[in-house]
Amino acid sequence: MSEGRFNSIEELRKALEESERRYNELLANVEERARNIAKAEFQAEMTRVSSELAHDLRSPLQTITNSLFLIERKPGDTTYLPKISEAVKQATTLLDNFREYYRGYEITPMQGDLNKLIEKTLEDSHIPPIIKVSMNLDQNVPQTMLDLAKIRRVFSIIIKNSVEAMPNGGNLIIITRVEGDKILAKISDSGVGIPEAAREKIFVAFGLKKKGGFGLGLAAAKRIVDAHSGEISFESDVGKGSTFTVAIPVAK
């Protein structure tokens, strides 16, 4: 003003309005570009996942097709019925796991107790007697907003993986605590650990397939935790074990 840039308050007001208009226009362009990038990334991810799904479905469907062909040639021969039954089960499980992964971001939060959720999950998990379970659940952990069924599924997936990592027995340790505005749940095992080459793929759908698995469990767990605005991470030492940490914000 003192330098004569604006001759009146009116000129200053118009300049500010123009600056605000240009700022909002730029912001809208940036947001639109971000949405397009996110959409493109999502489409690319879904294309990849769908391709993997089709690939994994091909085997059980081919088994069913071949078995039906042989049954038609020999009516009354029940030899191939168990194969059909197993293939249908495999395909159904794969589709159920994919649906769980795909819909992981859809949550219905309600107030819940994370400690009780972990205790219940552990009760319903199959833990071989050769595995020793230890729990240290912080009783100061507050209730927070959770999709109880889906967060329980997250812990079920991690516990199952931990158990499978200890085929010869070991220790399963579960700890909860409050850290800042987050509740942390740590699940540790003394199992085989995760190879370095596999670590980048561990939360990627179909990225890391174990024998008898589809590679969707931890990918679904991550989507569920992300939907709660939380974080899931892991540390692992080959031959010594792994620790998975789930961090859930405390609802304000």
Buried (B, 14 or more C-beta within 10 A) or exposed (E): EEEEEBEEEEEEEEEEEEEEEEEEEEEEEEEEEEEEEEEEEEEEEEEBBEEBBEEBBEEBBEBBEBBEEEBEEEEEEEEBEEBBEEBBEBBEBBBEBBEBBBBBEEBEBEEBBBBEBBBBBBEEBEBEEEBEEEEEBBEEBEBBBBBBEBBBBBBBBBBBBBBBBBEEEBBBBBBBBEEEEBBBBBBBBBBBBBEEEEEEBBBBBBBBEEEEBBBBBBBBBBBBBBBBEBBBEBBBEEEEBBBBBBBBBBBE
